[in-house]
Amino acid sequence: MLFTVMGGFMAGAGVITVFVGTVAIAGVLTVVLMSATNFAFNSDFRWLLLVPAVIWLVGLVLHVTNHRDTSVLAGNTSAQRNL
């Protein structure tokens, strides 16, 4: 399991380095995988290590909601953005 956490972190760091804009994939590979592995270990710190995953998820939801609201306020539709 330790190598799963290390591998997830290395994969996430690689994704961040190569594709800075892919926040969702990097977050899943690093924070969520580390938190899930600590729950699998039944670690004493599992609830504490869940905090970064929850913060990441809230930030992602706020980013998507803000992006959607900005597009609607500007009067852009998905078809107009793709042009």
N, C-alpha and C positions, 0 to 999 in steps of 0.2 A: 504494500500500500504506500509506503514511503516513496517508492520510485514512481508511483502514479502521481503523487503530489508534485514531485520534482519534475517529472515529464510534463505535467500540465502547466507548471509555472514556466518551464523553458519554452514550451510551445506558445504560451501566451506572450512571453517576452519577445519571441521571434515574430509573432503576428503584429505586435505593437511596433516593433522596429521596422518591419517591411511595409505594413499597411497601417499608417497612423490613423486613418479614418475609420477603421473597422473596430469600433469600440465594443460592439456587441459580442463579436467572436472572442476578442481578447479578454473581456470580462468573464465570459463563460469558461474559458480555458484556465484562467488564473484563479479568480476569487471564488467562483461557484464550485469548481472542482476541489479546491482546497477545503472549503467548508463542508462539502458533501463527504469527503474522505474522513474528516474529523468526526462526523456523525457516524460513519461506518466503523471507525476505531472506538467509538463510544468514549471519546476524549473528554477530559475534565474541562477543557477550554472550548468545547464545541459551540456553546451558546455565545461566548465572546467572539469566536471567529465567524459566527453567522452575521455579525454586525456589518463588516465590510461588504458582504454579499447583498444584504438588504439595502445598504446605502447606494451601492452600484445600481441595483434594480430600480430604486426610486429615482436616481439621476437619469437613467435611461428612459424611464416613463415620462419624466418631466421634459427631457430633450425632445422626445417624439411628439408630445402634446404641444410644446412650444413651437416646434417646427410646423405642425399642422395648423395651429392657430395663426401663425404668421402668414402662411400661404393663403388661408381663407380671408384674412384681413386685407391682403394685397389684391384679392380678387383673382388669384391664379388658380387654375385647375391643373390636374395632373397632365392633361393633354397640352396645356400651354407651357408648362415647365419643361416638357420633353422636346419642345421645338427649338 
